[in-house]
Structures are given as structure tokens and as C-alpha cells.
Amino acid sequence: MAGMAHERGLSYPQSERWSERARRSLAGGVSSQFRMSKDPHPMFYERAVGARIWDVDGNELIDYTLSQGPLILGHSHPDVLAAVKEAIDRGQLYAGQFEEEVVLAEALQRLIPSAERLRFGSSGSEAVHAALRLARYVSGKPKIIKFEGHYHGWLDNVSFSVNPSLDAAGEREAPRRVPWGGGVPQEAGRDLIVLPWNDLGAVEAAFAAHPGEIGALITEPIMCNQGCIAPRPGFLECLRAACDRYEAALIFDEIITGIRLDLGGAQRYYGVTPDLSIFGKALASGFPLSALVGRERFMAPLERNEVYHAGTLNANNASVAAALATLRVLEADDGAAQRRLWATSRELCEQLRALAESHPLPLRVSGPGPMFHLGFHERGDVTEYRHTLEYDGARYQRFCALMLERGVRLIGRGLWYVSAAHGMDDVAMTIERTRDALDQLL
Ligand SMILES: Cc1ncc(COP(=O)(O)O)c(C=O)c1O
């Protein structure tokens, strides 16, 4: 089916009609800024199974967006859906405690090195907010180090220097705090110190320049949101040591790396234990659930009712059931699903790299596999945000549109997500279509 669609070249008249209609009721026709695709327009879908999603025009697409990452088992995994259906037959939200919530917390405690205590929430953005509040309170210090190009959700106090232009960002050694769009008050970022990533000297210099003022350092352990860049060897360890030395909380934003890179997150993968971390996305396979995870000392203010964190929909029955089922599937048969995910995604990366070597366009693949970045980039080194500005974004947008016409759904920013439902046949089809799309771009 998908092969035939490729030969045909896809078109999307129904999606276009719905998209026009949506713009008259939904702001921008969407419910999240990241869904506002312009080439050709936001697409409308009606069903999805495994690695495939079908749009309202009946086109079958191999999906590497996985709904921005959560669908680690692919769409509509039968065990996840069965667990959710069973759970909601008994109610949807007790706003009181229930056994499964504790069982899930215990499972995560077993897997995540820093998980002495947990709190469930509904989105990554709000869990980041809670982590910063706790870090400031426990450390007694207001300033937070945040890295240029890292995304920690859309709330005010981290909505700075997410993807600034070079002009706006200023000097590399002393980057400006650039608000992420309008309506973000400059004062909200007053206590943020923005630094280039992967540069330990910059971190040491910031701690030295603000003695007794820095309460936390927040980082994506892999810079997934811009270029999927790995930390330099030893970088995370050195961040740990610097935070210890200056008595600041080390916060890992594991919204993308959590569960996906390793069930225990990047902290277990790299062997560096933060004080606080945030899990979400793949945790509940597409149901709204985040987990704020931390050492007892940093979570104790919640127990003592000194710092507030709340949420009407937190730990709802469907999300908790989905998370338990996701972990069950990922841990079954000694981690067979995870091994499949790694094998497929590594093969895809290797074949894309081989294609890049033989193709005149400067294609670059970066990242561990379960998530990775693809883009057009001439230079050798990409270790921090400013290097990612040299990716040819316009060409990649065109590439995405060509891939869509060939039945492959991609995220316009270059991040690819692979699931345990993708197979080697998907890899083969994807490579064939990628080659064809690249040839069209020449
Ligand atoms: C690293 C990171 N942190 C935080 C968030 C925000 O999570 P949510 O969209 O669940 O609010 C995201 C979302 O993409 C993310 O990638």
C-alpha cells in the first residue's frame, strides 16, 4: 500500500479543506505551535497503527514524528489500549490515591537512579516549572543556568534563548536572554543565565562570576531539540561536580531522553545522577503524564507542604494505566522491544549515513538512534546551538514536503523518532524514498 502511494505521489485535498475550516475556529488551525506546518499545511489524520498513520485523504504514511516522541511502542499498541480501556471502565479521575499510581511510582524508583521521590503531573512544561521552584527553595538561591538552544517547555521562566537568531543572541561567550516570541516578560528571565552548551569553561566562569547566587543548572542531557547533539565525553560528569562544588541543583530535563534512551533515562545511560529530573512523552505512550523525579532532599518541601505543586488532572487513571502497560511491554522478554527499537533505529541511521556519503547533498545524521537528527550541513563539528544555525532549514523543509509526497511523515525541525513498531522493511522503504526525495532536491 505505502509503496503504491509512493509511486502515485500523494495529494491531500481533504486535509487542505479541513485545514482551512480549522483556521476559522482554532487559532492557527492547531492546538500546539509545533503543529503549524506550512508546507503544505497542517495535515488531518483519522487512524494510526504501529509505525503507520493514515490521513483523511486515505494516504498511508510511515510515521517518524510519533506525535513528537511519545509513541515509543508505535501507535495504538494493543496492550496499552487494553490497559487504558480496562482502567477507564472503573473511572477516569479519582483525585484521590489509587494502587496503580503507587505501583507506577515504585517501578520508576526501581529504574531511575535519582528517583528517591516522585510527583506525577500532566505535561513536561509544568513539571519543569515545579523542578525550578523546588531547586530555588532548597538552594535558597534565585539564579538558574540554562543553555542556549535547549527547550524546557513553553512557560515564561524558561522561554528564553530557545532558538534565537545569531544577531539576537549576541556574543557567544555572553549570550543575550532572547525571549521565545512575544508576551514573555523580560523580568521572567531576569534570573536566568544563558550559556553555550558543551562548554565547561563557560559553566565554571558563570559560577565564579555569581558566587552564592546560582541555585540550579538545567540541561537536556542530550541536546535533542536542536540537532540531537550528544554531550562531550565527561561534560555531564563535570556539570555534576560543578553543581556539587557550588551547591546548586543539577536538573536533567529527560522529557525526550527518559524511557526512550534508557528506561532509567540519560542519567542511567551515562551514569550521572541529577538532583531533580523530568520525565514525560514516552512515559505514557501518548497519554498526558509527566513525572518530576528527585532526591529526597529536593522533594521534601512538597512533603512538608512548604512548596506547592498541584494539578486537577494529575495521575488520571488512563495515563497511569498507559504508563504501566508501556513499561510492561518494554521490560517483557528481557527488554526485547527496546532491543528491537535500538536495532532498527541504528540500522536506519547507518543507512542514512551511507546514503549521505554517496550523495552530493551535504546530509548529516546525528544522535543515538531511538531519536536522531537529519539535516543539510557543510561543516564538520556540531557541538552546540550556534553550529545548528548553519543547517539549511529551508532545504530541509522542502525535503520534508517531498518525503510526505512519498508517504513518510517527518518533523520539520529535523528530529526523527523511531518506535519499537518500526521494522527493517520500514527502514528499506524509508531509504528508497529518501534517495528519491534527495535526487529531486538537486
Ligand atoms: C526537552 C523538553 N522539555 C520539556 C518539554 C515540554 O513538555 P510538554 O510538551 O509535555 O509540556 C519538551 C517538549 O517537547 C521537551 O522536548
The ligand as an SDF file (V2000), in Angstrom:
LIG
                    3D

 16 16  0  0  0  0  0  0  0  0999 V2000
   13.2190   18.6050   26.4780 C   0  0  0  0  0  0  0  0  0  0  0  0
   11.7900   19.0400   26.6430 C   0  0  0  0  0  0  0  0  0  0  0  0
   11.4020   19.5580   27.8200 N   0  0  0  0  0  0  0  0  0  0  0  0
   10.1370   19.9350   28.0450 C   0  0  0  0  0  0  0  0  0  0  0  0
    9.1770   19.8200   27.0650 C   0  0  0  0  0  0  0  0  0  0  0  0
    7.7720   20.2350   27.3390 C   0  0  0  0  0  0  0  0  0  0  0  0
    6.9480   19.1240   27.5450 O   0  0  0  0  0  0  0  0  0  0  0  0
    5.3820   19.2290   27.2820 P   0  0  0  0  0  0  0  0  0  0  0  0
    5.1980   19.4640   25.8270 O   0  0  0  0  0  0  0  0  0  0  0  0
    4.8500   17.9040   27.7480 O   0  0  0  0  0  0  0  0  0  0  0  0
    4.8800   20.3750   28.1150 O   0  0  0  0  0  0  0  0  0  0  0  0
    9.5310   19.2730   25.8280 C   0  0  0  0  0  0  0  0  0  0  0  0
    8.5430   19.1250   24.7520 C   0  0  0  0  0  0  0  0  0  0  0  0
    8.8300   18.8420   23.6190 O   0  0  0  0  0  0  0  0  0  0  0  0
   10.8750   18.8870   25.6060 C   0  0  0  0  0  0  0  0  0  0  0  0
   11.2830   18.3810   24.4280 O   0  0  0  0  0  0  0  0  0  0  0  0
  1  2  1  0
  2  3  1  0
  2 15  2  0
  3  4  2  0
  4  5  1  0
  5  6  1  0
  5 12  2  0
  6  7  1  0
  7  8  1  0
  8  9  2  0
  8 10  1  0
  8 11  1  0
 12 13  1  0
 12 15  1  0
 13 14  2  0
 15 16  1  0
M  END
$$$$
